[in-house]
Amino acid sequence: MHRRTSMFQLCQLTTMFVVFSLAFQGLSRAEDAPDTKKFARIKVGDKTTFAIVEGDQVREIKGNLFRKWEETDITHALSDVKILVPTSARHVFAMAGNYKSHLAGAEVPKKFQIPQPFFKSPSSLLPEGGVIRIPPGDENVHYEAELVVVIGKRAKNVPVEKAMDYVFGLTCGNDVSARTWQNDPETKDVQWWRGKGADTFGPCGPFIVQGLDPSNLKMTLRLNGEVRQEENTSQLLHDVPSTVSFISKHVTLLPGDLIFTGTPGKTDRMKSGDVVEVEIEGIGILRNTVAKKGERVKGAKGKKRKRKKD
């Protein structure tokens, strides 16, 4: 009896040790978790400003988000403000072939063994909830889920080891691509100026988040609720520091500039009426609808609403 009791007590002690060990590990992970801060660029009435996102509210800030700013006492319900494109970017870059899963073949081609950035137009940027417009002349328009880097200060000839000092935060992006203009062997353009840079081809947002590790974030794209792309940013061929450093050697990056870091796996065509969502761990969900140029889009209540011409 005494032996049975001892064995029982030993089992209890072992169980308690395991429970406490797991709890301690959990606390350690929580303590090591990054101290994130979330920002949004918003419009309230006629005023455009940056705000800190606090749950289902936003708190306006005053000053320059990329230099010196401070919180105000002015708050709004998140549902009462219009979420804008995260920044007024002067340069918008995107990376070609930056995931092995997006490239054909088992080996990475030599040209993609160095970063391959290209320009998107600032007018391509589209906020959360905006409508991706399929242009006349190329209806083979694809989605591309991407992590987007937001530059925080002027960056020129930045070494890789210091590149993250120039990154303000991260957001979600969709590098929309018109494949006929981009790739058709007979009719493709010499440059990707409209295949990648047409109006509405750069959805991004809804928030800028500080404190995340860009090298370990789960990224998912859903088309009409179905998962079409899923990857971790650990699979980037050229990570955020090396990308920022490389671009800064040739083009001076400015506060608010954006870098779309590349898309994984296979992409596919979007059609009018589709809803496309890019979700990145710790950032949120970028959701956009798709329609042909000039086509009316149903509002939230299901009624057709008038809209300005594209």
N, C-alpha and C positions, 0 to 999 in steps of 0.2 A: 504493500500500500504506500509505504514511504517512498519507494522507488518510483511508483507510478506518479505520485504527486510531484516528485522532483522533475520527472520527465515533462510533466504537464507545465510546471513552472518554467522549465527551460524553453519549451515551445513558446510560451507567452512572452518571455524575455526576448527570444529571437524575433518574434513577430513585431514586438514593440521597437526593437532596434531597426528593423527594415523600414517600418513606418516612419520613424524619426529621421532615418537616413534619407528617405525619399523626400520628406518634407523639407529637410535642410537643403537638399539639392534644388528643390523647387524655389526656396527662398533665395538661394544663391543665383539661380537663373533670373529671378525677378529683379534682384539687386543689380545684376549685370546688364539688364535690359536697357537699351538706349533711351535717353530722355528726349523724346520726340516733341516737336512743336509743329503745328499745322496752320498754314496760312491760306487765305483765299483772296482773290481780287474780285471785288464785288461792285455792283451798282445799286444805289438806293436813291430812288427819285432821279434827280439830275446829277447826283454826286457819284464819282468813281473813286474808290479807295481800297486799300488793303485792310484785311482784318485777320484776327486770330480766331481760329475755329475752336469753340469750346462746347463739345457735344452737339446739341441741336441749336446752338446759338453762335453768333459771331460778334466779336468785340473789335470795333474800329481802332486803328492805330493812327498816329500822326507822325509826320516825318518821312524820311526816305527808307523804305524797307531794306535797301541794300547798303545803307550807310548808318544812319542814326535814327532811331524811332522810339516811340514810347506808347504804351497802352492809353486808351481813353476810357471814359465811363459810358460811352455810347455803345449799346448792344442792340442786336436785332435777332429775331428768330431766323434761322437759316432758311426756312421756307418762305420768308418774306423778302429775301434779297435775290438779285439776279447774279448768278455766278458767271464771271467773265473768263476769257483766256487768262491763264495765270500771270503772264507778264506782257509788256509791250516790247517784244523782242525786236532787235534790229538785225540780228543774224539768227537764222534757223538752219542748223545742220542736221543731217541724218546719216546713219552708217549703213553701207551696203555690205552684205555677206558677213555679218558679224556673229553668226551662230553656225556651227558646223552642220547642225540639222537643217539649215536653210540652203546649204550648198549641195550641189549634185556630186555624188561620189564619196568614197571613204576618206580621201585625202583632201586637205585644205589646199586649193590652188595657190600657186606662188604669189599671184597678185593680191590675194586676200590675207597673206601672211603679214602684210603691213596694213594699217587702218585705211579704209576707203570711204572717206566722208564725201557728201555732196550737199548742195544747197537746196533747201525748200524755201518758198517765198513766205515772208511774214503774213501776206494776205491769205495764205492757205490755212492759217490757224483758226480753229473753231472751238468754241467752248462746250462744256458739258451741256447736253440737251439740244445742241445745235443740229442742223440737218446737213448731212453729207449729200452733195449734189452730184449726180451722175451726169457728166457733160455730153452734149451732142458730139458725135464723132467717135466716141469710145465708150461703149457700155460694159466693157470687160474690166470693171473696177474692183480691186481686191482690198481686203482689210490686212493690216499688219500691226499686231500688238507690240508695243515697245515701251521700255523704260526711258524716261526723258530727264535729262540733267538740266538744272537751272543754274546758270552762272551767277556768282554773287559779286564779283569784282573784276576789274580790268585784268586780263590775263594775256601776257605776251612772253613767249619763250619760257614757259613754265616747266620746270623739271618734274618728272613723274612722281617723285617722292613728296613733292609739295602741291601736287595738283588738286587734292581734296580741299586744300585751304581756299581754293577759288570756286568751289561748288557750294552754292547756297542751300540747295535742296533738290528733291526729286519729285516727279509727277508722272502721270500716266499719259501715253500717247498712242495714236493710231496713224501710221504712215500710209495713208490711203494712196493707192497706186493704180493708174490707168495702164493696163498691160499692153494694149495695142500700141499706144504712143510710145511706151517704154521699150517693148521687146519685139514687136512684129518684124520678122526678117526683111519684109518688103517695104513696109511703110513707116517703121519707127523713126522718131525724131533723132537728130544728131545728139541733142542734149535732153535731159530729163526735165526740162523747165516746166512743161505742163503735165507730163506723166506722173510727176511727184509733187509739183508745186502749184497746181491749179487751185482756185478758190475752194475752200472747205476741205482740202486734202490733208489738213494737219490738225485733227481734233486733239486736244490735250487738256489736262486737268483731272478732276475739278480742283484739287488742292496741291499746294507745295508743302512737302513734309521734310523737316530737318531731323537729323539724328538716326536715320536708317543706314544700314550697311548695304550699299548698292551691289555688293558682290554675292548677296544671298537673299534674294527676294523671289517668291513664287509669283509668276505672271500667267494670267489666264485670259483667253478671249472666248466670248460666247456670241454666237450668231443665233438670234431668236431663241435664246436660252440653251442652245446646244454648244457644248465645249468643242471648239475647233483648234485652239492652240493652247498649249500648257507647257511651261518651261521654267527653270530657275535661272536667274541672272548669273549664277556661278558658271554657266556654260558660255558666257560671252567669250569670243576669241580675243578681243581687245577690251579690257575692262575700262571702267570709267576714268581712273587716273591716267592710263596710257592714251586714251582717246582725247581727253582734255589737253594733255601735254602735246600730243601730235598736232592737233588743230592749231593750238596757240603758237606754234613755231612758224605758221604760215599766214594765219589770219588772227588779228587781235580780237579776243573775245571780250564782250562788254557786259556789265550787269544787266540781268534779265534775258540774256541770250539763251537759246534752247538747243540742246543736242539730243536728237532721237537716236538711241543707241543700237538699233537693229532689231530684226524680228526673227523668231525661231520657226523651225518646221515648215509646213506647207501652208500656203494661203489660198483663198478661193474667192470667187466672185460674189459681190453683194448685189441685190436687186432692190427695186423700189418697194418700200413697205417694210424692209428688214430693220431690225433693231440690233445694233452691235455694241457689245460691252467689253471694255478692257479693265480687268481688275488686277491690281498689284498689291501684294501683301503690305499692310501698314499705311498705304496711301488712300485707297478707296476705289470706287468704280466710276469709270468714264463711260457714259452711255449716250449714244447718238442714234438717230433714225436716218434712213436712207430714202432719197427720192430723186426723181429726174429733175433736171434744171427746169424751173418754171412751174413745176407741179405743186399744187397746194397740199399742205400737210395738215392732218387732223390735229386739233388742239387737245388739251388734257381731258376735256369733257366730251370729246368725240365729235365736235362740230368743226366744220371747215372754217378756217379763219383766213382773213386776207393777209397778205404778206407783201413786203416790198419786193420789187423786181430784183433779180440777181444782177 
